[in-house]
Amino acid sequence: MLTDKEHAALLSAFELPQLLQLVGLEAKRQHGEGYTILSFNSGFKVAFGTPTMWPWGGGAGYAEVASMTHYPTLKEALIAALVTGKTFADYFTGDPAIWWAQQLDDPAMAHLWQVCAEVRSRHE
């Protein structure tokens, strides 16, 4: 059995198209065929399944994504997904309402949500 480090080293020899094929095969084999690639300006996050978005506005999806490791390249994110085999639910198992309350207690986050609310109100 390979260690996580050995598994990642083996997978790093593959090119991006092959890694995408492997993720697709693993998704079919273990995870109901789904996986999600999130692309940000600064990098990528990949997990099997989709973030928990229900109930709307109260799901744990944002906390799941925020709890994930951020990788600078898609290749690194795909390798991490294959090595860990994690779904979004594996990244956050707490109470989303408590998590959101903690985020709003952070002055920087509270300011960000205030700005977002102001922008949204201008477009409604």
N, CA and C of each residue as an Amber inpcrd file, in Angstrom:
protein
   372
   0.8430000  -1.1760000   0.0000000   0.0000000   0.0000000   0.0000000
   0.8910000   1.2430000   0.0000000   0.5720000   2.1760000  -0.8550000
   1.3400000   3.4080000  -0.9480000   0.9620000   4.3860000   0.1650000
   1.9290000   5.1430000   0.6250000   1.6190000   6.2570000   1.5190000
   1.0140000   7.3740000   0.6660000   0.3990000   8.3630000   1.3210000
  -0.1470000   9.4960000   0.5750000   0.9430000  10.2020000  -0.2250000
   2.1170000  10.3370000   0.3680000   3.2310000  11.0100000  -0.3110000
   3.6720000  10.2170000  -1.5460000   3.7680000   8.9060000  -1.4230000
   4.1460000   8.0540000  -2.5610000   3.0710000   8.0730000  -3.6430000
   1.8090000   8.0570000  -3.2140000   0.6910000   8.1120000  -4.1560000
   0.7390000   9.4220000  -4.9540000   0.9580000  10.5410000  -4.2630000
   1.0490000  11.8430000  -4.9320000   2.2380000  11.8880000  -5.8900000
   3.3650000  11.3220000  -5.4860000   4.5470000  11.2990000  -6.3530000
   4.2750000  10.4920000  -7.6170000   3.6000000   9.3670000  -7.4750000
   3.2500000   8.5480000  -8.6380000   2.3140000   9.3060000  -9.5740000
   1.3020000   9.9370000  -9.0270000   0.3390000  10.6740000  -9.8400000
   0.9560000  11.9000000 -10.5090000   1.9940000  12.4710000  -9.9200000
   2.6090000  13.6730000 -10.5070000   3.2680000  13.3800000 -11.8520000
   3.5080000  12.1020000 -12.1580000   4.0850000  11.7280000 -13.4490000
   3.0520000  11.8240000 -14.5790000   1.7590000  11.8870000 -14.2290000
   0.7020000  11.9650000 -15.2270000   0.5030000  13.4070000 -15.6850000
   0.0670000  13.5600000 -16.9230000  -0.2800000  14.8750000 -17.4540000
  -1.7350000  15.1880000 -17.0930000  -2.1210000  16.4460000 -17.2580000
  -3.4570000  16.9020000 -16.8910000  -4.5850000  16.0780000 -17.5240000
  -4.5640000  15.7790000 -18.8200000  -5.6630000  14.9890000 -19.3970000
  -5.8200000  13.6160000 -18.7310000  -4.7170000  12.9750000 -18.3960000
  -4.7850000  11.6720000 -17.7420000  -5.3150000  11.8070000 -16.3120000
  -4.9140000  12.8570000 -15.6230000  -5.4230000  13.0720000 -14.2630000
  -6.9300000  13.3260000 -14.2760000  -7.3890000  14.0850000 -15.2610000
  -8.8340000  14.3150000 -15.3870000  -9.5700000  12.9950000 -15.6490000
  -8.9960000  12.1400000 -16.4790000  -9.5990000  10.8270000 -16.7210000
  -9.6350000  10.0070000 -15.4380000  -8.5440000  10.0200000 -14.6850000
  -8.4940000   9.2690000 -13.4310000  -9.5210000   9.7830000 -12.4220000
  -9.6730000  11.0900000 -12.3220000 -10.6650000  11.6570000 -11.4110000
 -12.0690000  11.2340000 -11.8470000 -12.3210000  11.2640000 -13.1530000
 -13.6230000  10.8250000 -13.6580000 -13.8890000   9.3590000 -13.3620000
 -12.8880000   8.5240000 -13.5340000 -13.0370000   7.0980000 -13.2340000
 -13.2730000   6.8720000 -11.7420000 -12.5320000   7.5820000 -10.9090000
 -12.7040000   7.4490000  -9.4540000 -14.0820000   7.9540000  -9.0320000
 -14.5430000   9.0120000  -9.6610000 -15.8770000   9.5280000  -9.3560000
 -16.9420000   8.4810000  -9.6820000 -16.8250000   7.8170000 -10.8240000
 -17.7770000   6.7680000 -11.1880000 -17.6740000   5.5800000 -10.2430000
 -16.4670000   5.2260000  -9.8770000 -16.2380000   4.0430000  -9.0580000
 -16.7180000   4.2100000  -7.6130000 -16.5030000   5.3830000  -7.0370000
 -16.7440000   5.5680000  -5.6020000 -17.7390000   6.6660000  -5.2150000
 -18.0380000   7.5770000  -6.1220000 -18.7270000   8.7990000  -5.6910000
 -19.9400000   9.1810000  -6.5330000 -20.6340000   8.2290000  -7.0890000
 -21.8400000   8.5570000  -7.8430000 -21.5940000   9.3790000  -9.0900000
 -20.4270000   9.2870000  -9.6470000 -20.0240000   9.8960000 -10.9140000
 -19.7060000  11.3810000 -10.8570000 -19.8440000  12.0360000  -9.7210000
 -19.6410000  13.4660000  -9.6970000 -18.3550000  13.9260000  -9.0430000
 -17.8230000  15.0070000  -9.5800000 -16.7200000  15.7300000  -8.9430000
 -16.8360000  17.1800000  -9.3730000 -16.2480000  18.0540000  -8.5790000
 -16.3470000  19.4820000  -8.8510000 -14.9560000  20.1010000  -8.8300000
 -14.6970000  20.9110000  -9.8550000 -13.4600000  21.6870000  -9.9260000
 -13.8360000  23.1440000  -9.6860000 -13.2200000  23.7500000  -8.6880000
 -13.4320000  25.1640000  -8.4180000 -12.1690000  25.9150000  -8.8150000
 -12.3450000  26.9360000  -9.6350000 -11.2170000  27.7210000 -10.1150000
 -11.3240000  29.1350000  -9.5550000 -10.2630000  29.5750000  -8.9090000
 -10.1930000  30.9200000  -8.3440000  -9.0370000  31.6610000  -9.0190000
  -8.9730000  32.9510000  -8.8480000  -7.8580000  33.7210000  -9.4180000
  -6.5080000  33.1890000  -8.9520000  -6.4810000  32.6780000  -7.7400000
  -5.2140000  32.2540000  -7.1480000  -4.9970000  30.7430000  -7.1330000
  -5.9130000  29.9760000  -7.7050000  -5.7010000  28.5420000  -7.7180000
  -6.9740000  27.7260000  -7.8120000  -6.8930000  26.4730000  -7.3360000
  -7.9550000  25.4960000  -7.5540000  -8.2600000  24.6770000  -6.3110000
  -9.4940000  24.1660000  -6.2820000  -9.9390000  23.2040000  -5.2810000
 -10.7390000  22.1480000  -6.0350000 -10.5230000  20.8680000  -5.6770000
 -11.2340000  19.7670000  -6.3240000 -11.6930000  18.7930000  -5.2460000
 -12.9470000  18.3590000  -5.3510000 -13.4650000  17.3310000  -4.4470000
 -14.5210000  16.5280000  -5.1960000 -14.7860000  15.3540000  -4.6910000
 -15.8260000  14.5160000  -5.2820000 -17.1950000  14.9860000  -4.8020000
 -18.2000000  14.8620000  -5.6690000 -19.5420000  15.3340000  -5.3590000
 -19.6630000  16.8200000  -5.6240000 -20.6300000  17.4280000  -4.9540000
 -20.8480000  18.8730000  -5.0610000 -20.9920000  19.4470000  -3.6530000
 -20.7200000  20.7420000  -3.4940000 -20.9030000  21.3480000  -2.1680000
 -22.3650000  21.2310000  -1.7260000 -22.5760000  21.1580000  -0.4320000
 -23.9250000  21.0430000   0.1300000 -24.5910000  22.4160000   0.0760000
 -25.4690000  22.6150000  -0.8870000 -26.0790000  23.9240000  -1.0750000
 -27.5000000  24.0000000  -0.5300000 -28.0660000  22.8910000  -0.1040000
 -29.4310000  22.8990000   0.3950000 -29.4110000  22.7830000   1.9050000
 -30.1780000  23.4800000   2.6730000 -31.1620000  24.4490000   2.2050000
 -30.4880000  25.7410000   1.7490000 -31.0970000  26.4040000   0.7870000
 -30.5180000  27.6200000   0.2340000 -30.2260000  28.6140000   1.3340000
 -29.0330000  29.1370000   1.3100000 -28.6250000  30.1340000   2.2880000
 -28.2380000  29.5530000   3.6410000 -28.5270000  28.2790000   3.8700000
 -28.2120000  27.6870000   5.1630000 -27.3820000  26.4320000   5.0510000
 -27.0480000  26.0530000   3.8160000 -26.2550000  24.8490000   3.6120000
 -24.8110000  25.0410000   4.0290000 -24.1240000  23.9440000   4.1270000
 -22.7280000  23.9740000   4.5820000 -21.7460000  24.1790000   3.4330000
 -22.2480000  24.3660000   2.2130000 -21.3790000  24.4440000   1.0410000
 -20.2530000  25.4510000   1.1410000 -20.5650000  26.6430000   1.6110000
 -19.5160000  27.6620000   1.7050000 -18.4620000  27.2510000   2.7200000
 -18.8980000  26.6930000   3.8480000 -17.9550000  26.2350000   4.8780000
 -17.1130000  25.0770000   4.3480000 -17.7270000  24.1830000   3.5730000
 -16.9780000  23.0650000   2.9860000 -15.8700000  23.5850000   2.0760000
 -16.2270000  24.4910000   1.1910000 -15.2480000  25.0420000   0.2490000
 -14.1710000  25.8270000   0.9910000 -14.5760000  26.6260000   1.9660000
 -13.6050000  27.4240000   2.7220000 -12.6360000  26.5420000   3.5060000
 -13.0770000  25.3470000   3.8990000 -12.2330000  24.4360000   4.6880000
 -11.2380000  23.6510000   3.8490000 -11.4160000  23.6730000   2.5460000
 -10.5410000  22.9040000   1.6560000  -9.1980000  23.5910000   1.4590000
  -8.1840000  22.7830000   1.1810000  -6.8710000  23.3230000   0.8430000
  -6.9280000  23.9110000  -0.5600000  -6.2620000  25.0260000  -0.7300000
  -6.1970000  25.7510000  -1.9970000  -4.8770000  25.3860000  -2.6820000
  -4.9460000  24.9600000  -3.9390000  -3.7290000  24.5680000  -4.6730000
  -3.4780000  25.5470000  -5.8130000  -2.2120000  25.9110000  -6.0410000
  -1.9010000  26.8950000  -7.0810000  -2.1540000  26.3940000  -8.5060000
  -2.1370000  25.0640000  -8.7140000  -2.3680000  24.5450000 -10.0700000
  -3.4760000  23.5040000 -10.0370000  -4.1380000  23.3470000 -11.1740000
  -5.1820000  22.3330000 -11.3010000  -4.5910000  20.9430000 -11.1060000
  -3.4010000  20.7200000 -11.6140000  -2.7610000  19.4120000 -11.4750000
  -2.6010000  19.0450000  -9.9970000  -2.1200000  19.9790000  -9.1910000
  -1.9470000  19.7100000  -7.7600000  -3.2830000  19.4240000  -7.0700000
  -4.3190000  20.1660000  -7.4600000  -5.6410000  19.9680000  -6.8560000
  -6.2230000  18.6050000  -7.2410000  -6.0280000  18.1940000  -8.4950000
  -6.5080000  16.8850000  -8.9360000  -5.7780000  15.7600000  -8.2050000
  -4.4760000  15.9020000  -8.0660000  -3.6850000  14.8930000  -7.3530000
  -4.1650000  14.7840000  -5.9030000  -4.3860000  15.9160000  -5.2590000
  -4.8560000  15.8980000  -3.8650000  -6.2210000  15.2110000  -3.7630000
  -7.1070000  15.4730000  -4.7170000  -8.4250000  14.8280000  -4.6970000
  -8.2950000  13.3190000  -4.8500000  -7.4270000  12.8940000  -5.7420000
  -7.2250000  11.4590000  -5.9420000  -6.5830000  10.7940000  -4.7220000
  -5.6470000  11.4730000  -4.1000000  -4.9620000  10.8940000  -2.9340000
  -5.9060000  10.8090000  -1.7370000  -6.6600000  11.8790000  -1.4700000
  -7.5250000  11.8940000  -0.2830000  -8.8520000  11.1860000  -0.5190000
  -9.3820000  11.2900000  -1.7490000 -10.6840000  10.7070000  -2.0490000
 -11.8330000  11.3920000  -1.3310000 -11.6270000  12.6250000  -0.8770000
 -12.6320000  13.3080000  -0.0730000 -13.7720000  13.8910000  -0.9060000
 -14.9680000  13.8420000  -0.3100000 -16.1210000  14.5620000  -0.8400000
 -16.1940000  15.9020000  -0.1060000 -17.0570000  16.7940000  -0.5650000
 -17.1940000  18.0910000   0.1050000 -17.6180000  17.9110000   1.5580000
 -18.5060000  16.9580000   1.8100000 -18.9960000  16.7270000   3.1750000
 -17.8790000  16.2870000   4.1240000 -16.7930000  15.7370000   3.5860000
 -15.6620000  15.3390000   4.4290000 -14.8860000  16.5370000   4.9610000
 -15.0600000  17.6990000   4.3370000 -14.2850000  18.8730000   4.7320000
 -14.9290000  19.6680000   5.8630000 -16.2410000  19.5290000   6.0260000
 -16.9190000  20.2770000   7.0890000 -18.0870000  19.4550000   7.5980000
 -18.0920000  19.1870000   8.8980000 -19.1590000  18.3720000   9.4810000
 -19.8890000  19.0980000  10.6050000 -19.6050000  20.3670000  10.7750000
 -20.2090000  21.1250000  11.8730000 -21.5710000  21.6910000  11.5140000
 -22.0210000  22.5960000  12.3320000 -23.2970000  23.2830000  12.1430000
 -23.0450000  24.5380000  11.3070000 -23.6490000  24.6160000  10.1160000
 -23.3960000  25.7870000   9.2570000 -23.7980000  27.1110000   9.9090000
 -24.8550000  27.1180000  10.7100000 -25.2950000  28.3610000  11.3490000
 -24.2280000  28.8690000  12.3220000 -23.6220000  27.9560000  13.0680000
 -22.5530000  28.3430000  14.0000000 -21.3400000  28.8400000  13.2160000
 -21.0110000  28.1420000  12.1250000 -19.8660000  28.5480000  11.3000000
 -20.0780000  29.9630000  10.7630000 -21.2970000  30.2320000  10.2190000
 -21.5750000  31.5700000   9.6860000 -21.4800000  32.6250000  10.7850000
 -22.0090000  32.3270000  11.9710000 -21.9500000  33.2840000  13.0820000
 -20.5050000  33.6010000  13.4350000 -19.6460000  32.5880000  13.4150000
 -18.2270000  32.8200000  13.7010000 -17.5930000  33.6970000  12.6300000
 -17.9920000  33.5120000  11.3800000 -17.4460000  34.3360000  10.3010000
 -17.8570000  35.7860000  10.4860000 -19.1080000  35.9950000  10.8860000
 -19.6050000  37.3600000  11.0540000 -19.0200000  38.0400000  12.2760000
 -18.5080000  37.2590000  13.2340000 -17.8350000  37.8380000  14.3990000
 -16.4650000  38.4030000  14.0400000 -15.9070000  37.9520000  12.9140000
 -14.6130000  38.4410000  12.4440000 -14.8500000  39.8080000  11.7860000
 -14.2480000  40.8880000  12.2860000 -14.4970000  42.2300000  11.7330000
 -14.2570000  42.3280000  10.2220000 -13.2250000  41.6690000   9.7150000
 -12.9520000  41.7360000   8.2750000 -14.0740000  41.0620000   7.4860000
 -14.5430000  39.9330000   7.9680000 -15.6360000  39.2290000   7.2750000
 -16.9380000  40.0180000   7.3880000 -17.1950000  40.5920000   8.5510000
 -18.4150000  41.3810000   8.7330000 -18.4370000  42.5420000   7.7350000
 -17.2890000  43.1900000   7.5520000 -17.2060000  44.2960000   6.5850000
 -17.4570000  43.7760000   5.1650000 -16.8730000  42.6380000   4.8190000
 -17.0780000  42.0600000   3.4910000 -18.5550000  41.7720000   3.2450000
 -19.2390000  41.1500000   4.2230000 -20.6660000  40.8350000   4.0480000
 -21.4890000  42.1050000   3.9470000 -21.0900000  43.1590000   4.6550000
 -21.8040000  44.4310000   4.5670000 -21.6780000  44.9950000   3.1510000
 -20.4860000  44.9610000   2.5910000 -20.2720000  45.4410000   1.2210000
 -21.0980000  44.6040000   0.2440000 -21.0890000  43.2820000   0.4090000
 -21.8710000  42.4040000  -0.4700000 -23.3610000  42.7250000  -0.3920000
 -23.8610000  42.9550000   0.8050000 -25.2760000  43.2810000   0.9900000
 -25.6240000  44.6090000   0.3050000 -24.7140000  45.5890000   0.4000000
 -24.9410000  46.8820000  -0.2540000 -24.9660000  46.7370000  -1.7700000
 -24.0610000  45.9480000  -2.3110000 -24.0280000  45.7170000  -3.7610000
 -25.3030000  45.0140000  -4.2030000 -25.7120000  43.9850000  -3.4400000
 -26.9300000  43.2440000  -3.7920000 -28.1460000  44.1580000  -3.7580000
 -28.2400000  45.0180000  -2.7500000 -29.4110000  45.8950000  -2.6320000
 -29.4930000  46.8830000  -3.7930000 -28.3660000  47.2670000  -4.3540000
 -28.3600000  48.1810000  -5.5050000 -28.8750000  47.5000000  -6.7620000
 -28.7880000  46.1660000  -6.8130000 -29.1750000  45.4350000  -8.0200000
 -30.5480000  44.7630000  -7.9020000 -31.2190000  44.9820000  -6.8100000
 -32.5500000  44.3590000  -6.6270000 -33.6480000  45.2570000  -7.1340000
